[in-house]
Amino acid sequence: MSIVTRLGKGAPLTFAEMDGNFTTIAGLINAGFNYSLDIGSLNALAITLTTPPASYIDGMNFSVKVANTTTSTSTLNINGLGAKNIYDEAGNLLTAGTLNAGQIYTFVYNASLNSGAGGFNAFIPNATNVPVAATTNNTGTTVAQQLINLGSATGVTNTGYTPPGTSTVATTQQEVNNRRISLFNYLSAAQKADAIAGTLLIDCSAAVQNFLNDVATTYFKGEIEPYAYRMSAGVTQFGQSSIQSFGFQPTNPPTGCRFVFDLGVTGNCWTMGGPSASDQSCSLKGISILRAAGTIPAGSIGLMVQNVYATTVEDVAIMRHSININFKMNATGTAGISCMINRIWTGGASDCHVVLDSWPEARFNQCRFGMNGAGDLAGNEYIRIQGGTSNAAGGPDSIFFENCQFNQGVNSMTNWMSFKNFLVGSSSVGGLYSFTGCYIEDNVHGIFSDSSWTTANGAFASILQFMFNNCVFNPSTNTFQFLNLNVGTQINNMTIGNSQIKCALTYAGTAQINTLTITNTQFNGLVSLTGVSNSVAVLGDNTYGNGLTLAGAWGGSLSVIGGAITGGSLTNTATGTVKVDVAPNNSLLTFTPSLKFGGGNTGITYGLQAGGYQVFGNRVTGQFILTLTAVGSSTGSATLEGLPFAPNGATYGGGGGGMINFALNMVALTAAPMMLSIAAGTQFNIYQQTATGLSAITNGNFSATSTIHGTFEYFM
């Protein structure tokens, strides 16, 4: 309590007031004016100050040594000014055992308490036992902050409040939520020294497992010191646990907290959940899961995430395992769903960097797969999708990669992504594989599938809802294939957009394409698509650096709109509803026409030889001019050669052709010449009309000075 309030003032004293009360002020200072012993009774505290205040004033404070441990709500009376209720810091009336006999507490008068009637807030040192205002959980149920008894987990120092008449340390759940268990509390002095030195001579696996057990059973946070720990056996992190370290640096090799498993550790090194887990949540942050030097055991797994729900993995490096990280849902599709993976680094995988085995809902963000330097090994793929379950709610599905890089410093994987080992008869509604802002740089094929990934094995054994946007796929040469699929694997709703694919893309499977959409994408290799039955594809505004080949049946529709063929050429033998309108073929282009007689051109020479054409969809229109200077020695029916594209091979392909609009210095013509295309041929036959039909024009109808101008139109 201040001198001002003890003198009954609500404002600072003036110099005159200080002079007039000098003796009183000096007495207050000498007497320790804000401290007194409690002289009241049980639950009714009272003090008598040598210099009493005139009245209760908001903000006045006192230090009181309590005489009796309170057993209920309590009051405080200062020099007979009137008993006022005592409240905790949150404004709640005190409960039994809050104030202990012989302890000193500070009380501050608060005029707003008790609906303006006033009261005292008690400030209690280390008041972890003080209930706080009721809160509401996510079900709308009121949750009181109750005292709980602490367990006796190894490595846990129980601090809190010992209720009267007990020997059990208690605290609030809020305090427990902030508690942490340290791994060092589970290690011997020798183990600690070995970890700090990084010599990896003393095994820590049993101590680490004890640590993980206690973290799970106490719901405390597990905190690991940033050193290197030798591990001779795999460990399991159970549900309802949070494990983290600090000082994590994903260098090559990583620094910070490192668990280095012996070379002989097979199976799982670190497991989150496990075979018996049932959809509990856990989190892992700031550690590295590594392996000692040598030949990696086949089938070994660095991090297994199994049968847990809403799990997070963040700032974790996993290196030198057969499979670096594996996500697995149980076979019935009832446990194991959803994981958020942020900033993980994998490297040195001898088989695969990431396996998603029947797992639904995995979201990877800002991850790097492959070391930046030495240490990577030749393997099968960066990402493997496999499995399936007997439950429609199971996976694999809803797999997202955003802002990730796939790039090994040395050696290569065979494929970037694989679909393998589909569970025959799976009921999982699989699909939705999304890649955004990703960079893939390795000598790999793109998307691979094995013979199990066909609709014969299940309705969802297809490349279903695959999206590849704003990405770069960058192998060293354009001969690699972005689609390296089994012939029986079906594409169901694949979208590629705003990307660079610096290799070839070929689909020539036996299954119908159920919508393939490619837009605003640059290809360095040949793009070749073969439709089946009612296949559907839309290609818009793409750049084809090594040609575009279209073939097969497109009963649904095939549309190539805009874009340009900057290398190679267009080959279009597709049938069905086909529209092709792509530069330069939709621009005015030139070709070199010529004549043959009976299939030969011996001795034919030209004074003028020119042609132009344009493509609209799969329709070719053009015109030409030929002026001879010698007919040559070849004989037989005349044909116009050098067409820019072969006429369509369908029966109606023979219906194309054109007219000779102008003929000069011809011999013995009886009617205007005309041209007809030959189905699947490469030329036009030149005829003249007769009374009974058509008569072929031959070398005998041409002279050394003949000139013909013509126009034509046909489907390619």
Backbone hydrogen bonds, N-H to C=O, Kabsch-Sander energy under -0.5 kcal/mol:
donor,donor_aa,acceptor,acceptor_aa,energy
6,R,2,S,-2.2
7,L,3,I,-1.5
8,G,5,T,-1.9
9,K,4,V,-2.6
18,M,14,T,-2.3
19,D,15,F,-2.3
20,G,16,A,-2.3
21,N,17,E,-1.3
22,F,19,D,-1.1
25,I,21,N,-2.7
26,A,22,F,-2.4
27,G,23,T,-2.0
28,L,24,T,-2.3
29,I,25,I,-2.1
30,N,26,A,-2.4
31,A,27,G,-2.1
32,G,29,I,-1.0
33,F,28,L,-1.7
35,Y,32,G,-1.9
36,S,63,S,-2.0
38,D,65,K,-2.1
39,I,46,A,-3.3
40,G,46,A,-0.6
41,S,44,A,-1.4
44,A,41,S,-2.1
45,L,75,T,-2.4
47,I,77,N,-2.1
59,G,109,Y,-2.6
60,M,57,I,-2.3
62,F,107,F,-2.4
63,S,34,N,-3.6
64,V,62,F,-0.5
64,V,105,Y,-2.8
65,K,36,S,-1.6
66,V,64,V,-0.8
66,V,103,Q,-2.4
70,T,99,L,-2.0
75,T,43,N,-1.5
76,L,84,K,-2.2
77,N,45,L,-1.6
78,I,82,G,-0.5
79,N,47,I,-2.8
79,N,77,N,-0.7
81,L,78,I,-2.4
84,K,76,L,-2.2
86,I,74,S,-2.3
87,Y,120,F,-3.4
88,D,92,N,-2.9
91,G,88,D,-1.6
94,L,86,I,-1.5
97,G,70,T,-2.7
98,T,95,T,-1.5
102,G,66,V,-3.2
103,Q,100,N,-1.9
105,Y,64,V,-2.4
106,T,123,F,-1.4
107,F,62,F,-2.9
108,V,121,N,-2.3
109,Y,60,M,-3.2
110,N,119,G,-3.4
113,L,110,N,-1.4
116,G,112,S,-0.9
116,G,113,L,-0.6
117,A,114,N,-1.7
118,G,113,L,-2.8
119,G,110,N,-1.2
120,F,85,N,-2.6
121,N,108,V,-2.7
122,A,87,Y,-3.3
122,A,120,F,-0.5
123,F,106,T,-2.8
124,I,122,A,-0.6
127,A,124,I,-1.0
128,T,126,N,-2.2
130,V,127,A,-1.3
135,T,143,V,-2.0
137,N,141,T,-2.2
140,G,137,N,-1.9
143,V,135,T,-3.1
144,A,142,T,-0.6
145,Q,132,V,-0.5
146,Q,144,A,-1.4
148,I,171,T,-2.9
150,L,169,V,-1.9
156,V,153,A,-1.9
157,T,155,G,-0.5
158,N,156,V,-0.7
159,T,157,T,-0.8
161,Y,170,A,-3.5
166,T,163,P,-1.8
170,A,161,Y,-2.7
171,T,148,I,-1.9
173,Q,146,Q,-0.7
176,V,172,T,-2.1
177,N,173,Q,-2.5
178,N,174,Q,-0.6
178,N,175,E,-1.0
179,R,176,V,-1.9
181,I,221,K,-3.5
183,L,223,E,-2.0
185,N,182,S,-1.1
186,Y,183,L,-2.5
187,L,184,F,-1.0
192,K,188,S,-2.5
193,A,189,A,-2.3
194,D,190,A,-2.3
195,A,191,Q,-2.4
196,I,192,K,-2.7
197,A,193,A,-2.3
198,G,194,D,-1.6
199,T,194,D,-1.2
200,L,194,D,-0.6
204,C,230,R,-2.7
208,V,204,C,-2.6
209,Q,205,S,-2.2
210,N,206,A,-2.2
211,F,207,A,-2.4
212,L,208,V,-2.5
213,N,209,Q,-2.5
214,D,210,N,-2.2
215,V,211,F,-2.2
216,A,212,L,-1.9
217,T,213,N,-2.0
218,T,214,D,-2.2
219,Y,215,V,-1.1
221,K,179,R,-1.9
222,G,242,S,-3.4
223,E,181,I,-3.5
223,E,221,K,-0.6
224,I,244,Q,-2.3
227,Y,225,E,-2.3
228,A,195,A,-1.8
229,Y,258,R,-3.0
230,R,202,I,-0.6
231,M,260,V,-2.3
235,V,269,C,-2.7
237,Q,271,T,-3.9
238,F,236,T,-0.7
240,Q,281,S,-3.9
241,S,281,S,-0.7
242,S,220,F,-0.6
243,I,283,S,-2.2
244,Q,222,G,-2.3
245,S,285,K,-1.4
246,F,224,I,-0.6
249,Q,255,T,-1.7
251,T,249,Q,-1.8
255,T,249,Q,-2.4
257,C,286,G,-0.5
258,R,227,Y,-2.7
258,R,256,G,-0.5
259,F,288,S,-3.0
260,V,229,Y,-2.6
260,V,258,R,-0.7
261,F,259,F,-0.8
261,F,290,L,-2.3
262,D,231,M,-3.0
265,V,262,D,-1.7
266,T,264,G,-0.6
269,C,301,I,-2.5
270,W,302,G,-2.1
271,T,235,V,-2.2
272,M,304,M,-3.4
273,G,237,Q,-2.8
273,G,271,T,-0.7
274,G,272,M,-0.8
274,G,306,Q,-1.4
277,A,274,G,-1.5
279,D,307,N,-2.0
280,Q,307,N,-0.5
283,S,241,S,-2.0
284,L,312,T,-2.0
285,K,243,I,-1.7
286,G,314,E,-1.7
286,G,315,D,-0.8
288,S,257,C,-1.6
289,I,317,A,-3.2
290,L,259,F,-2.9
290,L,288,S,-0.6
292,A,261,F,-2.5
300,S,297,P,-1.6
301,I,267,G,-3.0
302,G,323,I,-2.3
303,L,324,N,-2.1
304,M,270,W,-2.7
305,V,303,L,-0.6
305,V,326,N,-3.2
306,Q,272,M,-2.5
306,Q,304,M,-0.7
307,N,328,K,-1.9
309,Y,280,Q,-2.2
310,A,337,I,-1.6
311,T,338,S,-1.9
312,T,282,C,-1.6
313,V,340,M,-2.6
314,E,284,L,-2.5
315,D,342,N,-2.0
316,V,343,R,-0.9
317,A,287,I,-1.7
318,I,345,W,-3.0
319,M,289,I,-2.0
320,R,347,G,-2.1
323,I,300,S,-2.6
324,N,352,C,-1.7
325,I,353,H,-1.5
326,N,303,L,-2.7
327,F,355,V,-2.8
328,K,305,V,-2.7
329,M,357,D,-1.9
330,N,335,A,-2.2
333,G,330,N,-1.8
337,I,308,V,-2.1
338,S,360,P,-2.6
339,C,361,E,-1.6
340,M,311,T,-2.7
341,I,339,C,-0.6
341,I,363,R,-3.1
342,N,313,V,-2.5
342,N,340,M,-0.6
343,R,365,N,-2.7
345,W,316,V,-2.2
346,T,368,R,-2.1
347,G,318,I,-1.4
350,S,321,H,-1.4
351,D,322,S,-2.0
352,C,322,S,-2.1
353,H,381,E,-1.2
354,V,382,Y,-2.4
355,V,325,I,-2.4
356,L,384,R,-3.0
357,D,327,F,-3.1
357,D,355,V,-0.6
358,S,356,L,-0.9
358,S,386,Q,-2.6
361,E,397,D,-2.4
362,A,398,S,-1.9
363,R,339,C,-2.2
364,F,362,A,-0.5
364,F,400,F,-3.4
365,N,341,I,-2.3
366,Q,402,E,-2.1
368,R,344,I,-2.5
369,F,405,Q,-3.0
370,G,346,T,-3.6
370,G,368,R,-0.6
373,G,371,M,-1.3
376,D,373,G,-0.6
379,G,412,S,-1.2
380,N,351,D,-2.5
381,E,351,D,-1.5
382,Y,415,N,-0.9
382,Y,416,W,-0.7
383,I,416,W,-1.8
384,R,354,V,-2.4
385,I,418,S,-3.2
386,Q,356,L,-2.1
386,Q,384,R,-0.5
387,G,420,K,-0.5
387,G,421,N,-1.5
390,S,331,A,-1.8
394,G,391,N,-2.2
395,G,358,S,-1.6
397,D,359,W,-1.3
398,S,431,G,-2.5
399,I,432,L,-2.5
400,F,362,A,-2.9
400,F,398,S,-0.5
401,F,434,S,-2.7
402,E,364,F,-2.3
403,N,436,T,-2.6
405,Q,367,C,-2.3
406,F,439,Y,-3.0
407,N,369,F,-2.5
407,N,405,Q,-0.5
409,G,371,M,-0.8
414,T,379,G,-0.9
415,N,380,N,-2.2
416,W,445,H,-2.4
416,W,446,G,-0.7
417,M,446,G,-2.5
418,S,383,I,-2.5
419,F,448,F,-2.3
420,K,385,I,-2.6
420,K,418,S,-0.6
423,L,387,G,-2.1
424,V,422,F,-0.7
425,G,457,N,-3.3
426,S,423,L,-2.1
427,S,389,T,-2.5
428,S,389,T,-0.9
429,V,392,A,-1.6
430,G,428,S,-1.9
431,G,396,P,-1.3
432,L,464,L,-2.0
433,Y,465,Q,-2.4
434,S,399,I,-2.9
434,S,432,L,-0.5
435,F,467,M,-2.4
436,T,401,F,-2.5
437,G,469,N,-1.7
439,Y,404,C,-2.3
440,I,472,V,-3.0
441,E,406,F,-2.8
441,E,439,Y,-0.5
444,V,442,D,-2.2
445,H,414,T,-2.1
446,G,481,Q,-3.1
447,I,482,F,-3.2
448,F,417,M,-3.0
448,F,446,G,-0.6
449,S,484,N,-1.0
450,D,419,F,-2.0
453,W,450,D,-1.6
454,T,452,S,-1.5
455,T,488,G,-0.6
457,N,454,T,-2.2
458,G,455,T,-0.8
461,A,458,G,-1.8
462,S,460,F,-2.0
463,I,490,Q,-2.8
464,L,462,S,-1.5
465,Q,492,N,-2.8
466,F,493,N,-1.4
467,M,433,Y,-3.1
467,M,465,Q,-0.5
468,F,495,T,-2.5
469,N,435,F,-2.8
470,N,497,G,-2.0
472,V,438,C,-2.2
473,F,500,Q,-3.1
474,N,440,I,-3.6
474,N,472,V,-0.6
480,F,477,T,-0.9
482,F,504,A,-3.1
484,N,447,I,-3.2
484,N,482,F,-0.6
489,T,486,N,-2.0
492,N,463,I,-2.7
492,N,490,Q,-0.6
493,N,491,I,-0.5
493,N,514,N,-2.2
493,N,515,T,-0.5
494,M,515,T,-1.9
495,T,466,F,-3.2
496,I,517,T,-2.8
497,G,468,F,-2.4
498,N,519,T,-1.6
500,Q,471,C,-2.2
501,I,522,Q,-3.3
502,K,473,F,-2.9
502,K,500,Q,-0.6
503,C,501,I,-1.3
504,A,480,F,-2.5
505,L,526,L,-2.2
507,Y,528,S,-2.5
510,T,487,V,-3.3
511,A,487,V,-0.7
514,N,491,I,-2.7
514,N,512,Q,-0.7
515,T,513,I,-1.2
515,T,536,V,-0.6
516,L,536,V,-1.2
517,T,494,M,-2.9
518,I,538,V,-2.6
519,T,496,I,-2.5
520,N,540,G,-2.1
522,Q,499,S,-2.3
523,F,543,T,-2.9
524,N,501,I,-1.7
525,G,501,I,-0.5
525,G,503,C,-1.9
527,V,547,G,-1.9
528,S,505,L,-2.8
528,S,526,L,-0.6
529,L,549,T,-2.4
530,T,507,Y,-2.4
531,G,529,L,-0.5
531,G,551,A,-2.4
535,S,532,V,-0.6
535,S,553,A,-0.7
536,V,513,I,-2.0
537,A,557,S,-2.1
538,V,516,L,-2.8
539,L,559,S,-3.3
540,G,518,I,-2.6
541,D,561,I,-2.5
543,T,521,T,-2.3
544,Y,564,A,-2.7
545,G,523,F,-2.5
545,G,543,T,-0.7
546,N,525,G,-0.7
547,G,544,Y,-0.6
547,G,567,G,-1.2
548,L,569,S,-2.1
549,T,527,V,-2.9
550,L,571,T,-3.3
551,A,529,L,-2.3
553,A,531,G,-1.6
554,W,575,T,-2.5
555,G,533,S,-2.8
556,G,535,S,-1.1
557,S,535,S,-1.8
558,L,577,T,-2.8
559,S,537,A,-2.1
560,V,579,K,-3.0
561,I,539,L,-2.9
561,I,559,S,-0.6
562,G,560,V,-0.5
562,G,581,D,-2.3
564,A,542,N,-2.2
565,I,583,A,-2.9
566,T,544,Y,-1.5
566,T,564,A,-0.8
567,G,544,Y,-1.4
571,T,548,L,-2.7
571,T,569,S,-0.5
573,T,550,L,-3.0
573,T,571,T,-0.5
574,A,550,L,-0.5
575,T,552,G,-2.7
577,T,554,W,-2.0
578,V,576,G,-1.3
579,K,558,L,-2.9
581,D,560,V,-3.4
583,A,563,G,-1.9
585,N,582,V,-0.7
586,N,582,V,-1.0
587,S,584,P,-2.0
589,L,587,S,-0.7
589,L,613,Y,-3.0
591,F,611,G,-1.7
594,S,641,E,-1.3
596,K,639,T,-1.6
597,F,600,G,-3.0
598,G,596,K,-0.5
598,G,637,S,-2.8
600,G,597,F,-1.5
604,I,601,N,-1.5
605,T,630,A,-1.7
607,G,627,T,-3.1
608,L,627,T,-1.4
610,A,625,I,-2.1
611,G,591,F,-0.7
612,G,623,Q,-2.5
613,Y,589,L,-2.8
614,Q,621,T,-2.4
615,V,585,N,-3.2
616,F,619,R,-2.8
617,G,580,V,-1.0
617,G,615,V,-0.5
619,R,616,F,-2.2
620,V,714,Y,-3.4
621,T,614,Q,-2.5
622,G,712,F,-2.0
623,Q,612,G,-2.2
624,F,710,G,-2.2
625,I,610,A,-2.3
626,L,708,I,-2.3
627,T,608,L,-2.5
628,L,706,S,-2.8
629,T,605,T,-2.2
630,A,605,T,-1.3
633,S,602,T,-1.7
634,S,602,T,-1.1
638,A,697,I,-3.3
639,T,596,K,-1.9
640,L,684,F,-2.5
641,E,594,S,-3.0
641,E,639,T,-0.6
643,L,682,T,-0.8
648,N,715,F,-3.4
653,G,650,A,-2.0
654,G,651,T,-1.5
655,G,652,Y,-2.2
656,G,653,G,-1.0
657,G,713,E,-2.3
658,G,675,M,-1.7
659,M,711,T,-1.4
660,I,673,P,-1.5
661,N,659,M,-1.0
661,N,709,H,-1.0
662,F,709,H,-1.6
664,L,707,T,-3.0
667,V,701,N,-2.8
674,M,687,Y,-2.5
675,M,658,G,-2.8
676,L,685,N,-1.9
677,S,656,G,-3.2
678,I,683,Q,-0.9
680,A,647,P,-0.5
680,A,648,N,-0.9
681,G,678,I,-2.7
684,F,640,L,-1.9
685,N,676,L,-2.6
686,I,638,A,-2.0
687,Y,674,M,-3.1
687,Y,685,N,-0.5
688,Q,695,S,-2.1
689,Q,672,A,-0.7
690,T,693,G,-3.6
695,S,688,Q,-2.7
697,I,686,I,-2.3
699,N,636,G,-1.3
701,N,698,T,-1.7
702,F,699,N,-1.4
706,S,703,S,-1.5
707,T,664,L,-2.3
708,I,626,L,-2.3
709,H,662,F,-2.6
710,G,624,F,-2.0
711,T,659,M,-2.0
712,F,622,G,-2.5
713,E,657,G,-2.5
714,Y,620,V,-2.2
716,M,618,N,-2.8
